[in-house]
Amino acid sequence: MYGWIWRHLPGNAWVRALISLVLVLAIVYALFQYVFPWAEPLLPFNDVTVDNGMAVSR
C-alpha cells in the first residue's frame, strides 16, 4: 500500500517525502479532532474504580 502511494505522488523523492509528511499530519489531525472525540463516549475508560485493598478498621 505504501509503495502504491509513493509511486502515485508527484515530484522527486524530497517532494514525495514532504507530501507524505503533510498527509500523515492531516490524518493525525483528523483523528484527534473528529474520530477520537466521537469515539470517546463509547469507550469504557471513565468507568474506573481504584482501590488500594487496605481495609480501614477502628
Secondary structure, 3 states (H helix, E strand, C coil): CHHHHHHHCCCCHHHHHHHHHHHHHHHHHHHHHHHHHHHHHHCHHHCCCCCCCCCCCC
